[in-house]
Amino acid sequence: MSQLQRAHSQLARVLLGKEQQIQLALTCLLAGGHLLLEDLPGMGKTTLAEALARCFGLQFHRLHFTNDLLPADLTGVSVLDPASGRFRFQPGPLFCQVVLADEINRASPRTQSALLECMASGRVSVEGTSHELPKPFVVIASQNGLDQSGTSPLPESQLDRFLMRLSLGFPNRQAEAAMLGGQHAPLEQLQTGLTPEDLQAAQQAVRTIHTSDALIGYVMDLVEASRRAGTGLSPRASQALITAAKAWAHLGGRSMVTPDDVQSVFPAVAEHRLDGGHRRPIPISSALLEQVDGIR
């Protein structure tokens, strides 16, 4: 069993009955992407985010997104140093390897824009000066459903910056009974022995996973089908699909991507780009998922 597989097993002891979601979340990290978690309160979104950070020994910071949160509250500000008489930059909480943007869809559009820059480029700009963020840098955002009070939909440009969107859902009866019986491992005891350098090495290994011309043609069939239906996946989305499939294959110990790998990651990568983040059944989503099962 590889280190990554052992890490998956330990994470599954913290979040009982969520093996598939854990596999997808690890895939997202190995692919170097940002992760959006959408679900009801109390489903374990924060626990998953912190567990992923602990898994690789990453710095973790949780930010509560409220409607009065300002961009400077995220990025930092320039403050006057009395000793030198000069302004110096005071980094904000975004300068962390894993940032949990809790209830992201409660913040104002202006604050959303500040977060978008760091997700897109790995840096923030304050008063005309760019500041590089730590590496690796991952945004894990949680959001409640749009039917919850005080929420608003994320703009499509920001949704597109999330490599994947996951929903944890209710645990099954057996897993919830085990949790109530105290059979889950405490988050504080999660120790995998992995480091940020191990994550970066795994991300580099993912880039070397082979994709055949036939596999690329398979992905293009899916992308073109979405465009014919009217709500098309962008070139960034097709790149995300390939990268996520590579990461899924790497977690499975394979050196090349298969159609099954693409099928495994397709819903998490594509759905939030197709339905505008509303999580409602729409014909194009259903048609594309059937297309995935049909193309070989």
VENBEL-V923903 format. One record per pair of residues at least 12 apart in sequence whose C-alpha atoms are under 8 Angstrom apart, sorted by the first residue. I is the first residue (numbers start at 1). J is the second residue. Records with the same first field share a line. If there is no record, write none. Layout:
BEGIN
I: J ; J
END
This chain:
BEGIN
3: 192 ; 194
4: 251
5: 251
6: 192
7: 55 ; 192
8: 22 ; 23 ; 26
10: 190 ; 191 ; 192
11: 51 ; 52 ; 55 ; 190
13: 184 ; 185
14: 51 ; 184 ; 185 ; 186 ; 187 ; 190
15: 44 ; 47 ; 48 ; 184
16: 171 ; 175 ; 176 ; 178 ; 179 ; 184
17: 171 ; 172 ; 175
18: 168 ; 171
21: 166 ; 167 ; 168
22: 48
23: 248
24: 248 ; 265 ; 268
26: 52
27: 244 ; 247 ; 248 ; 251
28: 163 ; 164 ; 244 ; 247
29: 138 ; 203
30: 199 ; 202 ; 203 ; 206 ; 247
31: 203 ; 206 ; 243 ; 244 ; 246 ; 247
32: 136 ; 138 ; 203
33: 138 ; 162 ; 163 ; 164
34: 119 ; 138 ; 139 ; 140 ; 161 ; 162 ; 163 ; 164
35: 138 ; 139 ; 140 ; 141 ; 162 ; 163 ; 164 ; 165 ; 166
36: 140 ; 141 ; 142 ; 143 ; 162 ; 164 ; 165 ; 166
37: 140 ; 141 ; 142 ; 143 ; 165 ; 166 ; 167 ; 168
38: 142 ; 143 ; 144 ; 145 ; 165 ; 166 ; 167 ; 168
39: 142 ; 143 ; 144 ; 145 ; 167 ; 168 ; 169
40: 144 ; 145 ; 169
41: 144
43: 168 ; 169 ; 170
44: 168
45: 142 ; 168
46: 100 ; 102 ; 142
47: 187
49: 100 ; 140
51: 187 ; 190
53: 98
54: 190 ; 191
55: 190 ; 191 ; 192 ; 193 ; 194 ; 195
56: 192 ; 193 ; 194 ; 195 ; 196 ; 198 ; 199
57: 194 ; 195 ; 196
58: 97 ; 98 ; 195 ; 196
59: 96 ; 97 ; 98
60: 96 ; 97 ; 98 ; 99 ; 100
61: 93 ; 94 ; 96 ; 98 ; 99 ; 100
62: 99 ; 100 ; 101 ; 102
63: 93 ; 99 ; 100 ; 101 ; 102
64: 101 ; 102 ; 103 ; 104
65: 101 ; 102 ; 103 ; 104 ; 105 ; 106 ; 107
66: 103 ; 104 ; 106 ; 107 ; 108
67: 106 ; 107 ; 108
68: 107 ; 108
69: 107 ; 108 ; 111
70: 110 ; 111
71: 110 ; 111 ; 114 ; 115
72: 92
73: 92 ; 93
74: 92 ; 93 ; 94 ; 114 ; 115
75: 91 ; 92 ; 93 ; 94 ; 95 ; 114 ; 124 ; 125 ; 126
76: 89 ; 90 ; 91 ; 92 ; 93 ; 126
77: 89 ; 90 ; 91 ; 92 ; 126
78: 90 ; 126
94: 133
95: 133 ; 134
96: 133 ; 134 ; 137
97: 133 ; 134 ; 135 ; 136 ; 137 ; 138
98: 137 ; 138 ; 139 ; 140
99: 137 ; 138 ; 139 ; 140 ; 141
100: 139 ; 140 ; 141 ; 142
101: 139 ; 140 ; 141 ; 142
102: 141 ; 142 ; 143
103: 141 ; 142 ; 143 ; 144
104: 141 ; 142 ; 143
105: 143 ; 144 ; 151 ; 152 ; 153 ; 154
106: 150 ; 151 ; 152
112: 158
116: 158 ; 161
118: 133
119: 138 ; 139 ; 161
120: 161
122: 137
136: 196 ; 200
146: 278
153: 277 ; 278
154: 277
155: 276
156: 273 ; 276 ; 277
159: 272 ; 273 ; 276 ; 277
160: 236 ; 237 ; 272 ; 273
163: 240 ; 244 ; 269
164: 268 ; 269 ; 270 ; 272
165: 268 ; 269 ; 271 ; 272
166: 268
203: 247
205: 250
206: 243 ; 246 ; 247 ; 250
207: 243 ; 246
209: 246 ; 249 ; 250 ; 255 ; 256 ; 257
210: 246 ; 255 ; 256 ; 257
211: 246 ; 256 ; 257
212: 256 ; 257
215: 257 ; 258 ; 259
216: 242
218: 259 ; 295 ; 296
219: 238 ; 241 ; 242 ; 262
220: 238
222: 288 ; 291 ; 292
223: 238
225: 288
226: 284 ; 288
229: 284
231: 274 ; 284
232: 274
233: 270 ; 273 ; 274
237: 269 ; 270 ; 273
240: 269
241: 262 ; 265 ; 266 ; 269 ; 270
242: 262
244: 262 ; 265 ; 269
245: 257 ; 261 ; 262 ; 264 ; 265
246: 261
248: 261 ; 264 ; 265
249: 261
259: 296
263: 292 ; 293
267: 289
271: 285
END
